[in-house]
Amino acid sequence: MTKDFINNIQEQLNTYNEESSIVFDNLVTKLTKDMENTNEDIDIALYDLKDFIIKNDAELEQGVTFDLIIERKAMPYVDRRKLESKTLILNAIAYQEDFDYKMGEMTNNIVNFFKEFATSLDKNKDKLKQTEINFQVSLANCGDHHDEIILN
């Protein structure tokens, strides 16, 4: 495990994060479009209901109109359903963004830990190499000194 290896992994994670953000944005766009289409379908169904009532020439009480019936009886349900779908989408988006943030934070913390660990390992490898070189130099000096003693 080296610092370069960890940096490579971090770059891969950044790429995955960018790709997942694009996918998430596309999903949100599709979901929002579906909600808009559903709301349009609800409005069309409400219009069809009103049209059905008018075509069947329903008898109404004095002062009551078809528009008033739709406004009092149907619109509260329609408005509530539209608000519920919007709230569900907003909650789903907020949950995903929060989850994404927490996972990104956790992943970055883990990568940073391993980067520090790998940096430490790299430093220790360098120290070990230097120690080995110093040992070989000392061993050679000792051998030279021993040769001088024997020759004298």
Short mmCIF file of the C-alpha atoms (twelve columns), coordinates in Angstrom:
data_MODEL
# 
_entry.id   MODEL 
# 
loop_
_atom_site.group_PDB 
_atom_site.id 
_atom_site.type_symbol 
_atom_site.label_atom_id 
_atom_site.label_alt_id 
_atom_site.label_comp_id 
_atom_site.label_asym_id 
_atom_site.label_seq_id 
_atom_site.Cartn_x 
_atom_site.Cartn_y 
_atom_site.Cartn_z 
_atom_site.pdbx_PDB_model_num 
ATOM 1   C CA . MET A 1   0.000   0.000  0.000   1 
ATOM 2   C CA . THR A 2   1.489   3.282  -1.125  1 
ATOM 3   C CA . LYS A 3   0.354   6.876  -1.196  1 
ATOM 4   C CA . ASP A 4   0.155   6.741  -5.011  1 
ATOM 5   C CA . PHE A 5   -2.075  3.663  -4.814  1 
ATOM 6   C CA . ILE A 6   -4.434  5.451  -2.405  1 
ATOM 7   C CA . ASN A 7   -4.455  8.580  -4.597  1 
ATOM 8   C CA . ASN A 8   -5.453  6.385  -7.551  1 
ATOM 9   C CA . ILE A 9   -8.325  4.920  -5.533  1 
ATOM 10  C CA . GLN A 10  -9.405  8.414  -4.501  1 
ATOM 11  C CA . GLU A 11  -9.478  9.508  -8.153  1 
ATOM 12  C CA . GLN A 12  -11.618 6.475  -9.008  1 
ATOM 13  C CA . LEU A 13  -14.017 7.325  -6.162  1 
ATOM 14  C CA . ASN A 14  -14.275 10.911 -7.400  1 
ATOM 15  C CA . THR A 15  -15.130 9.592  -10.867 1 
ATOM 16  C CA . TYR A 16  -17.803 7.309  -9.407  1 
ATOM 17  C CA . ASN A 17  -19.235 10.204 -7.403  1 
ATOM 18  C CA . GLU A 18  -19.447 12.390 -10.496 1 
ATOM 19  C CA . GLU A 19  -21.135 9.606  -12.471 1 
ATOM 20  C CA . SER A 20  -23.606 8.874  -9.675  1 
ATOM 21  C CA . SER A 21  -24.462 12.576 -9.418  1 
ATOM 22  C CA . ILE A 22  -25.298 12.618 -13.116 1 
ATOM 23  C CA . VAL A 23  -27.481 9.503  -12.766 1 
ATOM 24  C CA . PHE A 24  -29.201 10.959 -9.695  1 
ATOM 25  C CA . ASP A 25  -29.879 14.257 -11.477 1 
ATOM 26  C CA . ASN A 26  -31.370 12.356 -14.417 1 
ATOM 27  C CA . LEU A 27  -33.590 10.336 -12.088 1 
ATOM 28  C CA . VAL A 28  -34.800 13.479 -10.342 1 
ATOM 29  C CA . THR A 29  -35.568 15.064 -13.704 1 
ATOM 30  C CA . LYS A 30  -37.536 11.982 -14.810 1 
ATOM 31  C CA . LEU A 31  -39.371 11.782 -11.493 1 
ATOM 32  C CA . THR A 32  -40.304 15.456 -11.656 1 
ATOM 33  C CA . LYS A 33  -41.508 15.033 -15.243 1 
ATOM 34  C CA . ASP A 34  -43.588 12.012 -14.195 1 
ATOM 35  C CA . MET A 35  -45.121 14.054 -11.370 1 
ATOM 36  C CA . GLU A 36  -45.985 16.847 -13.801 1 
ATOM 37  C CA . ASN A 37  -47.554 14.317 -16.196 1 
ATOM 38  C CA . THR A 38  -49.543 12.768 -13.356 1 
ATOM 39  C CA . ASN A 39  -50.772 16.199 -12.288 1 
ATOM 40  C CA . GLU A 40  -51.857 16.879 -15.861 1 
ATOM 41  C CA . ASP A 41  -53.677 13.519 -15.912 1 
ATOM 42  C CA . ILE A 42  -55.448 14.464 -12.670 1 
ATOM 43  C CA . ASP A 43  -56.512 17.790 -14.152 1 
ATOM 44  C CA . ILE A 44  -57.792 16.022 -17.284 1 
ATOM 45  C CA . ALA A 45  -59.717 13.488 -15.176 1 
ATOM 46  C CA . LEU A 46  -61.254 16.347 -13.189 1 
ATOM 47  C CA . TYR A 47  -62.282 18.087 -16.399 1 
ATOM 48  C CA . ASP A 48  -63.745 14.789 -17.683 1 
ATOM 49  C CA . LEU A 49  -65.711 14.423 -14.448 1 
ATOM 50  C CA . LYS A 50  -67.136 17.909 -14.810 1 
ATOM 51  C CA . ASP A 51  -67.926 17.242 -18.470 1 
ATOM 52  C CA . PHE A 52  -69.670 13.963 -17.524 1 
ATOM 53  C CA . ILE A 53  -71.808 15.727 -14.911 1 
ATOM 54  C CA . ILE A 54  -72.787 18.466 -17.343 1 
ATOM 55  C CA . LYS A 55  -73.572 16.040 -20.185 1 
ATOM 56  C CA . ASN A 56  -75.781 13.954 -17.910 1 
ATOM 57  C CA . ASP A 57  -77.627 17.105 -16.951 1 
ATOM 58  C CA . ALA A 58  -77.566 16.385 -13.243 1 
ATOM 59  C CA . GLU A 59  -80.164 18.218 -11.219 1 
ATOM 60  C CA . LEU A 60  -78.683 20.792 -8.894  1 
ATOM 61  C CA . GLU A 61  -80.040 22.539 -5.839  1 
ATOM 62  C CA . GLN A 62  -80.814 26.235 -6.022  1 
ATOM 63  C CA . GLY A 63  -77.575 28.319 -6.140  1 
ATOM 64  C CA . VAL A 64  -75.288 25.295 -6.684  1 
ATOM 65  C CA . THR A 65  -73.267 25.111 -9.890  1 
ATOM 66  C CA . PHE A 66  -71.145 22.394 -11.384 1 
ATOM 67  C CA . ASP A 67  -68.060 24.574 -10.853 1 
ATOM 68  C CA . LEU A 68  -68.969 25.001 -7.186  1 
ATOM 69  C CA . ILE A 69  -69.381 21.250 -6.737  1 
ATOM 70  C CA . ILE A 70  -65.998 20.590 -8.351  1 
ATOM 71  C CA . GLU A 71  -64.378 23.353 -6.305  1 
ATOM 72  C CA . ARG A 72  -65.781 22.158 -2.962  1 
ATOM 73  C CA . LYS A 73  -65.816 18.392 -3.413  1 
ATOM 74  C CA . ALA A 74  -63.072 17.453 -5.871  1 
ATOM 75  C CA . MET A 75  -60.438 20.189 -5.764  1 
ATOM 76  C CA . PRO A 76  -59.421 19.632 -2.108  1 
ATOM 77  C CA . TYR A 77  -58.603 15.978 -2.930  1 
ATOM 78  C CA . VAL A 78  -56.810 16.904 -6.128  1 
ATOM 79  C CA . ASP A 79  -54.773 19.615 -4.426  1 
ATOM 80  C CA . ARG A 80  -53.934 17.288 -1.529  1 
ATOM 81  C CA . ARG A 81  -52.747 14.524 -3.875  1 
ATOM 82  C CA . LYS A 82  -50.600 16.973 -5.836  1 
ATOM 83  C CA . LEU A 83  -49.060 18.286 -2.619  1 
ATOM 84  C CA . GLU A 84  -48.471 14.748 -1.331  1 
ATOM 85  C CA . SER A 85  -46.661 13.718 -4.513  1 
ATOM 86  C CA . LYS A 86  -44.534 16.857 -4.424  1 
ATOM 87  C CA . THR A 87  -43.707 16.266 -0.744  1 
ATOM 88  C CA . LEU A 88  -42.783 12.632 -1.424  1 
ATOM 89  C CA . ILE A 89  -40.440 13.617 -4.222  1 
ATOM 90  C CA . LEU A 90  -38.827 16.371 -2.156  1 
ATOM 91  C CA . ASN A 91  -38.374 13.970 0.776   1 
ATOM 92  C CA . ALA A 92  -36.850 11.329 -1.503  1 
ATOM 93  C CA . ILE A 93  -34.446 13.884 -2.966  1 
ATOM 94  C CA . ALA A 94  -33.492 15.197 0.473   1 
ATOM 95  C CA . TYR A 95  -32.924 11.649 1.761   1 
ATOM 96  C CA . GLN A 96  -30.743 10.744 -1.222  1 
ATOM 97  C CA . GLU A 97  -28.714 13.946 -0.952  1 
ATOM 98  C CA . ASP A 98  -28.212 13.419 2.796   1 
ATOM 99  C CA . PHE A 99  -27.252 9.777  2.240   1 
ATOM 100 C CA . ASP A 100 -24.867 10.769 -0.559  1 
ATOM 101 C CA . TYR A 101 -23.261 13.449 1.628   1 
ATOM 102 C CA . LYS A 102 -22.779 11.068 4.573   1 
ATOM 103 C CA . MET A 103 -21.377 8.285  2.386   1 
ATOM 104 C CA . GLY A 104 -19.031 10.739 0.671   1 
ATOM 105 C CA . GLU A 105 -17.850 12.063 4.013   1 
ATOM 106 C CA . MET A 106 -17.297 8.561  5.374   1 
ATOM 107 C CA . THR A 107 -15.468 7.461  2.216   1 
ATOM 108 C CA . ASN A 108 -13.244 10.549 2.274   1 
ATOM 109 C CA . ASN A 109 -12.404 9.937  5.932   1 
ATOM 110 C CA . ILE A 110 -11.445 6.330  5.182   1 
ATOM 111 C CA . VAL A 111 -9.374  7.334  2.143   1 
ATOM 112 C CA . ASN A 112 -7.617  10.058 4.146   1 
ATOM 113 C CA . PHE A 113 -6.855  7.561  6.908   1 
ATOM 114 C CA . PHE A 114 -5.308  5.135  4.432   1 
ATOM 115 C CA . LYS A 115 -3.457  7.977  2.696   1 
ATOM 116 C CA . GLU A 116 -1.857  8.979  6.023   1 
ATOM 117 C CA . PHE A 117 -1.123  5.330  6.774   1 
ATOM 118 C CA . ALA A 118 0.444   4.799  3.337   1 
ATOM 119 C CA . THR A 119 2.482   8.000  3.706   1 
ATOM 120 C CA . SER A 120 3.780   6.662  7.014   1 
ATOM 121 C CA . LEU A 121 4.638   3.351  5.375   1 
ATOM 122 C CA . ASP A 122 6.461   5.166  2.559   1 
ATOM 123 C CA . LYS A 123 8.488   7.183  5.082   1 
ATOM 124 C CA . ASN A 124 9.330   4.045  7.054   1 
ATOM 125 C CA . LYS A 125 10.418  2.264  3.847   1 
ATOM 126 C CA . ASP A 126 12.720  5.196  3.081   1 
ATOM 127 C CA . LYS A 127 14.122  5.094  6.639   1 
ATOM 128 C CA . LEU A 128 14.641  1.357  6.355   1 
ATOM 129 C CA . LYS A 129 16.508  1.766  3.043   1 
ATOM 130 C CA . GLN A 130 18.666  4.487  4.546   1 
ATOM 131 C CA . THR A 131 19.347  2.327  7.602   1 
ATOM 132 C CA . GLU A 132 20.327  -0.554 5.348   1 
ATOM 133 C CA . ILE A 133 22.673  1.705  3.359   1 
ATOM 134 C CA . ASN A 134 24.207  3.042  6.589   1 
ATOM 135 C CA . PHE A 135 24.641  -0.529 7.832   1 
ATOM 136 C CA . GLN A 136 26.373  -1.579 4.608   1 
ATOM 137 C CA . VAL A 137 28.664  1.502  4.810   1 
ATOM 138 C CA . SER A 138 29.453  0.749  8.463   1 
ATOM 139 C CA . LEU A 139 30.092  -2.899 7.618   1 
ATOM 140 C CA . ALA A 140 32.446  -1.893 4.797   1 
ATOM 141 C CA . ASN A 141 34.265  0.573  7.120   1 
ATOM 142 C CA . CYS A 142 34.582  -2.136 9.739   1 
ATOM 143 C CA . GLY A 143 36.013  -4.521 7.141   1 
ATOM 144 C CA . ASP A 144 38.487  -1.855 5.988   1 
ATOM 145 C CA . HIS A 145 39.503  -1.191 9.581   1 
ATOM 146 C CA . HIS A 146 39.901  -4.926 10.194  1 
ATOM 147 C CA . ASP A 147 42.090  -5.223 7.072   1 
ATOM 148 C CA . GLU A 148 44.318  -2.389 8.320   1 
ATOM 149 C CA . ILE A 149 44.754  -4.127 11.681  1 
ATOM 150 C CA . ILE A 150 45.692  -7.406 10.038  1 
ATOM 151 C CA . LEU A 151 48.175  -5.780 7.653   1 
ATOM 152 C CA . ASN A 152 49.903  -3.878 10.406  1 
# 
